[in-house]
Amino acid sequence: MTIRVVVADDQELVRAGFAMILAAQPGIEVVAESGDGFEAVGAARAHRPDVVLLDIRMPGMDGIEAARIICAETDCRVIMLTTFGHDGYLFDALRAGASGFLLKDVRRDDLVHAVRMVAAGDSLLAPSVTRTLIAAFTSGAVVPPPRTERLDVLTARERETLRLLGCGLSNAEIAAALVVSEHTVKTHVSNILTKLGLRDRVQAVIAAYETGMVIPGRFTD
């Protein structure tokens, strides 16, 4: 199946370079290029791509607002593009629905792999990166009041799995902590995503914070 992609960046050379690399790959089609958030939203609505590459900082509508609209209105999965690995907007981008981020100096093979991975339903943040990122961007942030009512649909074991996800643990680490198989953990994670209406484990981590299951900057022992 062909992966349809929209590339949005206000820097023409960056946008054209990414589009050229992706268009040259088998099974990937670049259906549109956009120079700002408004164009990106329009392209997502018109073409219904599988993946949208969005620069975080663009004139007019920025990437975060564009991601919020695209993720709310379509089934597109969003990858944020950034120049800095510790961009202060990354956490906001993940909360908006992005499935991860890439640095603009990403290697060609890593770019292609990222698009294929996100199109397949995975996130771009490894557990260790998730732990570091979430801690960095919530330790000094204003955290919204816990919305624990969202958790009523989860079983006790699913809640515990969500808490460990929020702490940045991998499936293997969660399995060891709960003394169950990795297959069982995968089932729990899948149930959590379905019941809470989440796209991937990155969104599950965000949910763990928003429901107060994990306190910013504090992780499980």
C-alpha positions in Angstrom: 0.0 0.0 0.0 1.3 3.4 -0.9 2.0 5.9 1.9 0.7 9.3 1.1 2.6 12.2 2.6 2.3 16.0 2.9 5.4 18.0 3.6 5.0 21.4 5.3 7.9 23.8 6.0 8.2 27.5 5.4 11.8 27.0 4.2 11.5 26.0 0.5 14.9 24.2 0.3 14.1 22.1 3.4 10.6 21.3 2.1 11.8 20.4 -1.4 14.6 18.3 0.0 12.4 16.2 2.2 9.8 15.8 -0.6 12.5 14.7 -3.1 13.9 12.1 -0.7 10.5 10.7 0.1 9.2 10.7 -3.4 12.2 8.7 -4.6 11.2 5.8 -2.2 9.1 2.9 -3.3 5.7 2.9 -1.7 5.8 6.5 -0.8 4.0 9.3 -2.6 4.3 13.0 -1.8 0.8 14.4 -2.5 1.4 18.0 -1.6 3.9 20.5 -0.2 2.9 23.4 2.0 4.7 26.6 3.1 2.7 27.3 6.3 0.1 25.9 8.7 -2.9 27.1 6.8 -1.7 25.4 3.6 -0.9 22.2 5.5 -4.4 22.0 7.0 -5.9 22.6 3.6 -3.7 19.9 2.0 -4.6 17.4 4.8 -8.3 18.1 4.2 -8.0 17.8 0.5 -5.7 14.8 0.1 -6.3 12.9 3.3 -2.6 11.7 3.5 -1.4 9.0 5.8 1.4 11.2 7.2 2.0 14.9 7.5 5.5 16.3 8.2 5.0 19.6 10.0 7.6 22.3 10.8 6.8 23.4 14.4 7.6 27.1 13.7 6.0 28.6 10.6 4.5 32.0 9.9 0.7 32.5 10.2 -0.6 29.3 11.7 2.3 27.4 13.4 2.8 23.7 13.3 1.3 23.0 16.7 -2.1 24.6 15.8 -2.0 22.9 12.4 -1.3 19.6 14.1 -4.2 20.1 16.5 -6.6 20.7 13.6 -5.3 17.9 11.4 -5.4 15.3 14.2 -8.9 16.4 15.3 -10.4 16.4 11.8 -8.6 13.5 10.0 -6.9 10.2 10.6 -3.5 11.6 9.4 -0.6 11.0 11.6 1.7 13.9 12.2 5.5 14.1 12.5 6.8 17.5 13.8 10.0 18.9 12.3 12.3 21.0 14.5 15.8 22.5 14.3 16.5 21.9 18.0 16.3 18.7 20.0 15.0 20.5 23.0 12.5 22.8 21.4 10.3 24.1 24.1 7.2 23.5 21.9 7.7 19.8 21.5 5.5 18.9 24.5 2.7 21.1 23.2 3.1 19.4 19.8 2.6 16.0 21.4 -0.4 17.1 23.3 -1.8 18.4 20.0 -1.7 14.9 18.7 1.7 14.5 17.0 3.1 11.0 16.9 6.7 12.3 17.5 9.3 14.5 16.0 12.4 14.6 13.8 15.3 17.0 13.7 15.7 18.8 10.3 19.2 17.4 10.0 17.9 13.8 10.1 19.6 11.3 7.9 17.9 10.2 4.7 17.4 6.6 5.8 16.1 7.7 9.2 13.6 10.1 7.6 12.2 7.3 5.4 12.1 4.9 8.3 10.3 7.4 10.4 7.6 8.0 7.8 7.1 4.2 7.4 7.0 3.6 11.1 4.5 6.3 11.9 2.3 5.3 8.9 2.2 1.8 10.4 0.8 3.1 13.7 4.0 3.4 15.8 5.3 6.5 17.5 8.7 8.1 17.0 9.7 8.4 20.6 11.6 5.5 22.2 10.7 4.9 25.9 14.0 6.4 27.1 13.4 9.5 24.9 9.8 9.7 26.1 11.0 9.7 29.7 13.5 12.5 29.1 11.2 14.6 26.9 8.2 14.5 29.2 10.2 15.2 32.3 11.9 18.2 30.6 8.7 19.8 29.4 6.5 19.2 32.4 8.8 19.8 35.3 8.4 23.5 35.0 5.1 23.7 33.3 1.6 24.4 34.7 0.0 20.9 34.8 -3.8 20.9 34.3 -6.0 19.5 37.1 -6.1 15.7 37.0 -9.0 14.3 34.9 -9.3 11.0 36.7 -12.8 10.3 35.3 -11.2 9.3 32.0 -9.7 6.2 33.8 -13.1 4.7 34.8 -13.2 2.6 31.7 -9.8 0.9 32.5 -9.3 -2.2 34.5 -6.9 -2.0 37.5 -4.1 -3.7 35.5 -4.6 -1.4 32.6 -4.3 1.6 34.9 -1.1 0.2 36.3 0.2 -0.3 32.7 -0.7 3.3 31.9 1.2 4.5 34.9 4.3 2.6 33.9 3.9 3.9 30.3 3.9 7.4 31.7 7.1 6.7 33.4 8.7 5.9 30.1 9.1 2.1 30.5 9.3 -0.2 27.5 7.0 -3.2 27.1 9.8 -5.5 28.4 10.3 -3.3 31.5 6.5 -3.2 32.1 6.3 -6.9 31.7 9.1 -7.4 34.3 7.4 -5.0 36.7 4.0 -6.6 36.5 5.4 -10.2 36.2 3.5 -10.9 33.0 4.5 -11.6 29.4 5.3 -8.9 26.8 2.3 -10.2 24.8 0.1 -9.5 27.8 1.5 -6.0 28.1 0.9 -5.3 24.3 -2.7 -6.4 24.9 -3.0 -4.0 27.8 -1.5 -1.1 25.8 -3.8 -1.8 22.9 -6.9 -1.8 25.2 -5.8 1.5 26.8 -5.4 3.1 23.4 -8.8 1.9 22.3 -10.7 2.7 25.5 -9.2 6.2 25.8 -9.4 7.0 22.1 -5.6 7.5 21.8 -3.5 7.2 18.7 -0.3 5.7 20.1 1.8 5.2 23.3 3.0 8.8 23.1 -0.5 10.0 23.6 -0.9 7.4 26.4 2.1 9.0 28.2 0.4 12.4 27.9 -2.9 10.9 29.3 -0.9 9.5 32.2 0.1 13.0 33.1 -3.2 14.7 32.4 -5.0 12.2 34.7 -2.5 12.6 37.5 -1.3 9.1 37.3 2.3 10.4 36.9 3.6 13.5 38.7 5.8 15.6 36.4 9.5 15.0 37.0 8.8 12.1 39.3 9.1 8.5 38.1 8.5 5.0 39.4 11.2 3.4 41.5 
